[in-house]
Amino acid sequence: MAQTTPSTATSPQADAAQQAPGFYRYKVGDFEVTAVNDGFARRPLEGFVRNAELAQVQQAMQEAFLPGDALPITFTTLVLRRNGGGLTLIDTGNGDMGAPTSGHWMKNFRAAGFDPSQVETVVISHFHGDHINGLRLKDGTAVFPKAQVMVPAAEWAFWMDDARMNQAPEAMKGAFQGVRRVFGPIANDVKRYEADKEVVPGLTAIAAPGHTPGHTAYMLSSGSGKLMVMSDITNHPALFVRNPDWAAVFDMDADQARATRHKMLDMAATERAQVAFYHAPFPATGHIAKDGNRYRFVPVQWSPAV
């Protein structure tokens, strides 16, 4: 009998250049939390930290086994679902307006088993483009047309102020215009929330100003489970968790951002709370440990089960 070999003609072939879909699920009490990755962007190290010498920053990168010329900045949003209900998003990624190495959010979101029609609420932490552009495509299409969009009241007051936009430096005018591109068509329907209020059941807003005027973090609570959603309190933890006094170029008020960072990192370390960062290495969740006058980010151990 002739020996045959398995045919590969009809076998699906993986693209050798592609990774597996970028999503990761974990539980916080009754909540299923899904981290959804939107790729990354490279940012030159020169000038990225405003109050440290380049050599110091390169040393921190070397200690973290990262490249010495550019920082890989990742983008990770969160999808919250409680007891099989509708979806709440915290931030939306770059949409189709980010770096060529970003823009993977929708593919990863769908790979996680979700559909935009399931999104009931979108909660925005602040108005930088990598957090809001996923709400509206370049052609003006609303990505989550059925969702209630919720934003920090202080952030809205700053970025939607025409007088402030007109007085802004030329380098900032594009950011103001980007905010209007995203929110202008739905301005009358956007719900604004205050700090220390429950935004949706189980999710409480925490004022975390400095990075932007209305920058907001969150506490997700359910039963004994707690997750501190840090938003952009730090950029890459290898730099700004290890060196909380450093100021990132994106921090609009460096002194206020520094005070907020110390407060939130100390709270997380003292309470041994789980944390999630927007720009930490995927899946962007773990814990904070105190290390003298500095801190360490300790990633969670990856688990195949929720």
C-alpha positions in Angstrom: 0.0 0.0 0.0 1.4 3.3 -1.0 2.3 5.6 1.8 0.8 9.1 1.7 1.7 12.3 3.3 -0.8 14.8 4.8 -1.9 17.4 2.3 -1.3 21.0 3.2 -3.3 22.4 0.3 -6.4 23.2 2.4 -4.7 23.9 5.7 -4.8 27.5 6.9 -1.4 29.1 6.8 -0.4 31.5 9.5 1.3 34.7 8.4 4.7 34.3 9.9 5.0 38.1 10.4 1.9 38.3 12.6 1.5 37.7 16.3 -1.6 36.2 17.9 -4.5 38.6 18.6 -3.7 41.1 21.3 -6.4 40.6 24.0 -6.2 39.3 27.5 -9.0 38.6 30.0 -9.0 38.7 33.8 -11.5 38.9 36.6 -12.2 41.7 39.1 -15.0 40.5 41.3 -18.1 40.1 39.0 -16.4 42.0 36.2 -14.7 40.3 33.2 -12.0 42.8 32.2 -10.5 42.4 28.7 -7.3 44.3 27.8 -7.3 45.1 24.1 -4.0 46.2 22.5 -3.8 48.8 19.7 -0.2 48.3 18.7 2.5 50.7 19.5 4.5 53.8 18.4 8.2 54.5 18.6 9.1 57.8 20.3 12.8 59.1 20.1 14.3 59.3 23.6 15.9 62.7 23.0 13.7 65.2 24.8 11.2 62.6 26.0 12.0 63.1 29.7 12.1 66.9 30.3 14.0 66.9 33.6 16.6 64.2 33.1 19.7 63.9 31.0 19.5 61.7 28.0 22.3 59.5 29.5 20.1 58.9 32.6 17.1 57.9 30.5 19.3 55.6 28.3 20.6 54.0 31.5 17.0 53.3 32.7 16.2 51.8 29.3 19.3 49.6 29.4 18.3 48.4 32.9 14.9 47.4 31.5 16.5 45.7 28.5 14.9 48.2 26.1 16.5 50.0 23.2 18.6 53.1 23.8 17.4 55.2 20.9 13.6 55.1 21.0 10.8 54.1 23.4 8.2 51.7 22.2 4.9 53.2 23.6 2.1 50.6 23.7 -1.6 51.4 23.8 -4.0 49.2 25.7 -7.7 49.9 26.4 -10.0 48.1 28.7 -13.4 46.4 28.0 -15.6 45.8 31.1 -18.5 43.4 31.1 -20.4 42.4 34.2 -22.4 39.1 34.4 -22.6 38.8 30.6 -24.2 42.3 30.1 -23.4 45.0 27.7 -19.9 46.4 27.2 -18.2 49.5 28.8 -15.0 50.7 27.1 -12.3 52.8 28.9 -10.7 54.8 26.1 -10.7 53.8 22.4 -7.2 53.7 21.0 -5.9 55.5 17.9 -8.6 54.5 15.4 -7.1 55.0 11.9 -5.1 58.1 12.8 -2.1 56.7 14.7 1.4 55.5 13.8 1.7 52.7 11.1 2.5 50.3 13.9 -0.8 51.1 15.7 -4.4 50.7 14.6 -4.9 47.1 15.5 -7.6 47.7 18.1 -10.7 46.7 16.1 -9.1 43.5 14.8 -8.2 42.5 18.4 -11.5 43.7 19.8 -13.4 41.4 17.3 -10.9 38.5 17.9 -11.9 38.7 21.6 -15.5 38.0 20.5 -16.9 41.5 20.7 -18.8 43.7 18.3 -19.1 47.5 18.3 -22.9 47.1 18.5 -22.5 45.6 22.0 -20.8 48.7 23.4 -23.3 50.6 25.7 -20.9 53.1 27.3 -17.6 54.6 26.3 -15.7 56.2 29.2 -12.9 58.6 28.3 -10.0 59.3 30.6 -8.7 62.4 28.8 -8.6 63.9 25.4 -5.2 63.0 23.9 -5.7 61.5 20.4 -4.5 58.0 21.2 -7.4 57.8 23.7 -10.2 59.4 21.7 -9.5 58.9 17.9 -11.0 55.4 18.1 -14.4 57.0 18.6 -14.5 58.4 15.0 -12.7 57.4 11.9 -11.0 59.8 9.5 -14.0 59.9 7.2 -16.2 61.0 10.2 -17.9 57.6 10.8 -18.9 57.0 14.4 -17.5 53.7 15.5 -19.9 53.1 18.4 -23.1 55.0 17.3 -25.3 53.4 20.0 -23.0 54.1 22.9 -23.3 56.7 25.6 -20.0 58.7 25.6 -18.9 59.9 29.0 -16.0 62.4 29.6 -14.5 64.2 32.5 -16.2 67.6 33.1 -12.9 69.3 33.7 -11.4 67.9 30.5 -14.3 69.0 28.5 -14.2 72.5 30.0 -10.6 72.9 29.0 -10.5 71.5 25.5 -13.9 72.8 24.3 -13.2 76.4 25.3 -12.9 78.4 22.1 -11.0 81.2 23.8 -8.4 78.8 25.2 -8.0 77.2 21.8 -7.4 80.6 20.1 -4.8 81.5 22.7 -3.0 78.2 22.6 0.5 77.9 21.1 0.5 76.8 17.5 1.8 73.4 18.5 -1.3 72.7 20.6 -3.9 73.9 18.1 -4.0 70.6 16.4 -4.9 68.9 19.6 -7.8 71.3 20.1 -9.0 70.7 16.6 -8.7 66.9 17.0 -11.0 67.1 20.1 -13.6 69.0 18.1 -13.3 66.6 15.2 -14.2 63.7 17.5 -16.8 65.3 19.8 -18.2 68.1 17.7 -20.9 66.0 16.0 -22.1 64.5 19.3 -21.5 67.5 21.6 -25.1 67.7 22.7 -25.2 64.0 23.7 -21.9 63.7 25.5 -22.3 63.1 29.2 -19.8 64.9 31.5 -18.9 63.3 34.9 -17.2 64.7 38.0 -14.4 63.1 40.0 -15.3 60.9 43.0 -18.6 59.9 41.3 -19.6 56.4 40.1 -19.4 56.7 36.3 -21.1 53.4 35.7 -21.9 50.8 38.3 -18.7 49.6 40.0 -16.5 52.2 38.2 -15.6 55.4 40.2 -13.7 58.3 38.7 -10.6 59.6 40.5 -9.2 63.1 39.7 -5.6 62.6 38.4 -4.7 66.0 36.9 -1.3 67.1 35.6 -1.0 65.0 32.4 -3.9 67.0 31.2 -6.2 69.4 33.2 -9.0 66.8 33.6 -7.0 63.6 33.3 -8.9 60.9 35.2 -8.1 57.5 36.7 -10.6 55.0 38.0 -11.3 52.4 40.7 -13.1 49.4 39.5 -14.7 47.6 42.5 -16.7 44.4 42.8 -16.9 42.3 45.9 -13.4 42.0 47.3 -11.9 42.7 43.8 -10.3 46.1 43.0 -8.5 47.4 40.0 -6.9 50.8 39.9 -7.1 52.0 36.3 -4.1 54.4 36.1 -4.7 55.8 32.6 -1.6 58.0 31.8 -0.4 58.6 35.3 2.8 57.1 33.9 4.0 56.5 30.4 6.3 53.4 30.2 6.7 52.0 33.8 10.4 51.4 33.2 10.9 55.1 33.2 8.2 56.7 35.3 7.3 54.1 37.9 11.0 53.6 38.6 11.6 57.4 38.5 8.3 59.0 39.5 9.9 62.5 39.7 10.7 62.5 36.0 8.4 64.5 33.7 7.2 63.2 30.4 7.0 65.6 27.4 3.3 64.9 27.2 2.6 66.1 30.8 0.9 69.5 30.5 1.6 70.4 34.2 4.7 68.5 35.2 4.6 69.5 38.9 1.0 68.5 39.2 1.5 65.3 37.3 4.4 64.4 39.6 2.3 64.9 42.7 -0.5 62.8 41.2 1.9 60.1 40.2 3.4 59.8 43.7 0.0 59.8 45.3 -1.4 57.1 43.1 1.6 54.8 43.1 1.9 55.0 46.8 -1.8 54.2 47.2 -1.4 51.2 44.9 1.7 49.9 46.7 0.2 50.4 50.2 -3.1 48.6 49.3 -1.3 46.0 47.2 -4.0 46.7 44.6 -3.9 45.4 41.1 -3.3 48.2 38.6 -3.8 48.7 34.8 -1.8 51.3 32.8 -2.6 52.5 29.3 1.1 52.5 28.2 2.6 49.5 30.1 3.8 46.5 28.2 0.8 44.3 27.2 -1.4 43.1 29.0 -0.6 46.2 30.9 -1.7 45.0 34.3 0.1 44.0 37.5 1.0 45.5 40.9 3.2 48.3 42.3 5.9 47.6 44.9 7.7 50.2 46.9 11.5 50.2 46.4 13.0 52.9 48.6 12.0 56.3 47.2 11.0 54.6 43.9 8.6 51.9 42.8 8.6 48.8 40.7 5.9 47.6 38.3 5.4 43.8 38.8 3.4 42.3 35.9 0.8 39.7 36.5 1.6 36.2 35.7 -0.1 35.3 32.5 -2.9 32.8 32.8 -4.8 30.8 30.1 -8.0 30.9 32.2 -10.1 33.8 33.4 
